[in-house]
């Protein structure tokens, strides 16, 4: 089963992104932010969509900066299912050694991540 875990929002200034989106949505960091990553959740503790703030180095006009993180109970099975539905692998993606995600593209070329829950 897949669920939308986070919408990942690329910004060039993570602290400013946290400040702006926390105020705009009445959200707060789920845990202490890293210099390049934070997950924001509703401040009132109610369930709601997460917004992940991710450091990017390109201008918004130069590349895609936003995508969905889909959380999977069984990542390998879900990746295979999505590929059978028409998703595509993104072969040029460079993964860090500790990556818990796989980058795919939908049939239109929009990228998303499948994250092992």
Secondary structure, 3 states (H helix, E strand, C coil): CEEEEEEEEEECCHHHHHHHHHHHHCEEECCCCCCCEEEEEECCCCCCCEEEEEECCCCCCCCCCEEEEEEECCHHHHHHHHHHHCCEECCCCCCCCCCCEEEEECCCCCEEEEEEC
